[in-house]
Amino acid sequence: MKRREFNSLWPFVLTTGSGSLLKSVESNPIIKPQRLKKGDLIGLITPGSFAPDAAMEKAVGNIKSLGFRVKLAKNVRAKRGYNAGTDQQRLDDLHAMFADKTVKAIWCVRGGYGCTRLLPYIDYQLIRANPKVLIGYSDITALSNVIFQKTGLVGFHGPVGSSEIADFSAAHFRAILMEGRSSHLIQVGNHPNNSKDEDFRPHTIQHGVARGQLAGGNLSILASVAGTPYEIELQNKLVFLEDISEKPYRIDRMLTQLRQSVPLKTANGFVLGIFADCKADPGDETLKLKETLTDRLRPLSKPTQYGYPIGHIRHQCIIPIGIQAEMNTHQGNIRLLESAVR
């Protein structure tokens, strides 16, 4: 085939299933998973890093305390270096849980690292045919966002199974995943995290009102897939970001990468969670965290507000990826504009 002929066909190439290295040029219809009810069976998987015994026990206890039954994935105790088994074992568990008709939701025990390795091999057609709730944050950012882009299935950025499920988080879990509230409110700074710590203080970078589909999650993961076939689509989205233990210059580097590759300027607004333990070391010649965020995001002239209960923190909410929402910085809140489940 001549180069000119190939180039003329390129815009019409679509992803066609597991293992494809191409992004779809068409968006999928939104698929909302079935809402959860007490007594449902929830499957536990470890798609990233290995979970020690204490974390596994915590995850099982959390699910039971919320009124659900538990099913462990076949390879959930596997270990290979820093990962919870081989890529194939973790992939098999993900596929098996989606295929299992008795399992109503899939909860990731922990994040860590390893989810991005699975992206080229996921059977997205299987997931589209068996939609269900998938919950997790941190490294799970890769799974929930890319699965949404490939299938239309709404994902849920929230506590992992081994998190400390405080009353605040449990209330958000019930409101979004069980009650399916269509106008759920998440307020900036109004949560029981440590407000005395500078990391938790709300800060408005650019005032305004922004609407769009929710997308985003862990900044490090978004930066790691930028420029790849699994880049997170942020155009016209209400983008939420969080991270942990990254020095301000690294935050600068990742935001700069997203500005130059995605680019960030096409987003409608930015909801900033808590960037925990992202302070500069004493004596470092660097901007502070909030100065860095302001330096990289204010020039985009989009509504931007810091301090929402999102991230590596005890009291965190659940953010449904793919659902329409509105942020109003003057009121200091995000409002979901539709239910995330059916």
N, C-alpha and C positions, 0 to 999 in steps of 0.2 A: 504493500500500500504506500502511495506517495505521501510525503509529509503533509502537503496541503489537504489531501483527502482525510488523513487522520485527524488533523486539527479541526476540520469541519465537523467531524463526528464527536469530538471530545466532550462538548457541553451536554450531549445527550446520554453519556454513559452513566449508568446507575449502579448502586450497590445491589447485589443479587443474592446475598446470603452470607453464611459463615465464611470467614477468611478473606473477604474482600478488602482491598486496600484503598478503595475509592469512597469518597463521601457522596451521599445522595444529593442530587440537585433539587429534589422536591421534598417538602416537608410531609411527614406522615400525619394522618388524622390523630387527634388526641385520644388516647385510651386511658380511661380512669379505672383503677383496680376496684374490686369489690371491697366495700367497707368491712372492717373487722368487727366481730362480736365475741363476747366472752365464751370461752370454751373452744375457740378456733385453734387449729394446729399451726404453730409457727416453726419454721425450719431454721436451724442455726448453721451458718457456713463461715469459713475462714478464707476468703478469697485473696487476702493479702499476707500479712505476717502471721507467724505461729502464735497461738494463744496459750499461755501456760494454764495449769490446772485452776489456779485461783480465778483467772479471768473467765474460764469456761463455767466454773461453778457460779460465778456472779451472773453470767448471762442467763443460765438456766433459772436461777432464783428470780431474776428480774421478770422474765416472761411469766413464770408462775404467779408472781405477786400481782401482775396485771390481769390475771384471770384467764390465761391461755395455757394450752398444752404445748409440749416441746418435742421436736424431732431433731436429732443430731444428724448431720450429713455423714456419709460413709467415711470420708477422709478428714473429718474435722480435727482429728488428733494427729494427723500426719505432720512431719517436719522435715524440711530440707534447707539447711542453712537458716537464713532469715525469713524464709517463706514457710507457709503452712502446707508443705508438700510440694510436689512438682506442679508445673503449670497444668499438666493434664489432669492431675488429681483435683486441683481447685476448680478447673473448668468443668470436670465431670460433676462435681458437687453442685455447682451453679445450675447446670442443665438439669440435673436430676430433681432439684427442688422446684424448678419451674414446671417440669413435666409431671410432677406428683400432684394428682388431683385432690388429694387429701390435705395438702399444705396450702394454707390461705395467705401466708406472708413469709417473707424471707428476711431474716435479721442477721446482719454481719456481726460476728463476735467482736472483732476489732478491725482497725485499719492497718496502719504500718506501711508496708510496701509490697507491691506485686500485682495490683489490679490492672495497671496499664499493660502488663505483659500478656494479659488474656484477651485484650480488645480485638486483635485480628482473627481470633478463633471462635468467638462467641457465635452461637447459632441464634441470630436475631429473629429468624422466622419462628423458631420454637418459642421464644419469649413472647412474640407478638400474638401467637396462637394461645398462649397460656398466661394472660396478664395477671399479675398479683403484686402486692405491696413489697417493695424492696427498701430496707432502711439501713442507714449508716452514714458516716461522715469521714472526713480526712481522706484517706486513700480511696474510699468508696465513691468520692466525687467523680472519678473516672467512669465507674460502672453506671451510676445513676444518670449522668448527663449523656453519655454516649448511647446507652440503651434508649433513652428518650429520643435522641436524634435519629436513631436507626429504626425505631419501632413506633414511637408516639406514646409509649407507656410512661405515665407520670411516676417519677421517683421521689424519694423522701430523704432529704438531708437532715439527719437528726442523730440522737444518741446511738452509739453502737451497743451491742448486747451487754458488754462488760462495763458500760458506763455506770456511774452512780445515778440511778433514776430518782431524782428528787421529786417532791410534790409538784414543783413548777413544770418539770419536763413531762411528768405523768399527765398533768392537766392538758397540756398541748397535744400529747399523744391521743388522749380520748377525744378531744375536740376535733382534731383533723382526721384521724384514722378510723374512729368509731362513730362519732356523731356526724361527721361530714359537714361541718359548719361552712356555709357559703359566704360568710362575711366575718371571718376570724381576724382579730386585731392583734398585732405584735408591736409592742411599744419599745422605743429606745430608752435604755437606762432604767426602765421600770421592771427590774428583776432582782432576785435576792443574791446576785453575785457580789463580790467584794468591791463595793463602790468607792472605797477609800484608796484602792490601787489605781494609779493613773491609767492602766490598761483598760479599765472599765468605765471611765468617764466619757459621757457622750460629747460629741464634737461635730458641729455642722461645717462642712467644707464648702458646700454650695447649696443655698436654699432653693426650694422649688417643689413641684409635684411631678412625679414620673410614673408612668404606667407601662406594663409590658409583661410578657411571660417571664417567670422566674427562672434564672439559670445561674450556675456558678458553684461556689463551694470553696474548697481549699485552694488558695492562691498558688502554692507550689505545684499542685497537680495540674491546674489550668495552664501554668507556664510550661510544664513538662510535655504537654501534648500540643502546644502551639506550633503551627507549621507542619503538623503531621496530618495524616488522613482522619485522625480522631480529634482534631481541634474542636474545642467547644464553641458553638455558634452563639455570638453575643449581639448580633445586629438586632436592634429594636427590642432588646431584652432589658429587664430589670435585673441587674447583675448583683449577686451577693458574694462577698469575699471574706475569708478569715484565714488565720494561720497561727502557728505556734513556734517559738524558739528560733525565729529568723531575725537576724540583726537588720537594722534599718537599711543598710546598703544592699542587702540581699532582697529586701522588699522592693527597693528602688529598681534593682536589676530585673526582677520578675515583672513588675508593672511596666517597665520600659519595653521588655520583650513583648508583652501583650499589646502595648500601644503600637508597636511596629509590625506585629504579625496579624493580629485578629481583624481590624484594630479596635481598641477600646472606644474610640470616638464614635463608633456606630451604635453603642449601647444607649438606652434611654435614661439610665440613672444607676447609681451605685449605693447599695446597702452594705455597709461595712459592719461586720460582726466584731468580735473581740480578738485582737491580735495579741494573744497571751505570751508573756515572756519574750517580747520582741524589742526590748529596750537595748540601747547601745551600752557597752561596757563603760565604766567610769574612765574618763581620760581619752575616750575615742574621739577622734576628730571627724564627726559625722553629724548629720541632721538627726533630730529625734524622730521617733516613729510617726507622730502625727504631722510633723513638718514634712517628712518624706511622703506620706499619703497625700498631703495637701499639694506638694510640689508636683507630683505625678498626675493627680486627678483634677485639681481645680482648673488647669488650662483646657480641659475638655468641655467645660461649661455645662455640665449635667448635674442635676440634683444629686448630692452626695452627703451621706450622714454616717457617722461612726458611733458604735456603742450598742448595737443590737445583740440580743442573747443568742448568738450564733457562733459556734466554734468549739475549741478545746477547753470547755468550761463545764462546771458541774450543772448549772442551771441553764439549759439550752432548750430552744424551741424546735419545732419541726418545720422545715421549709419544703413545700411541694414543688419539685422541678417541673416546669411546663404549664403551671397554672397562672392565670392572669392575676396580677396584684397591682396595688398602687402604693407608692411611698409619698408621704406628705411631711417634709422636713419641718414645716412650721408647727404641725401638730405632733411631730416626733413619733410617727408610727408607720407601719405597713399594714395594709388591709387586703386580705385575700378577696378577690372579686367573684369567686366561684368555689364550689366544693371540689375537693381533690379526689374524692372517691364517689362511687355510685351505690 
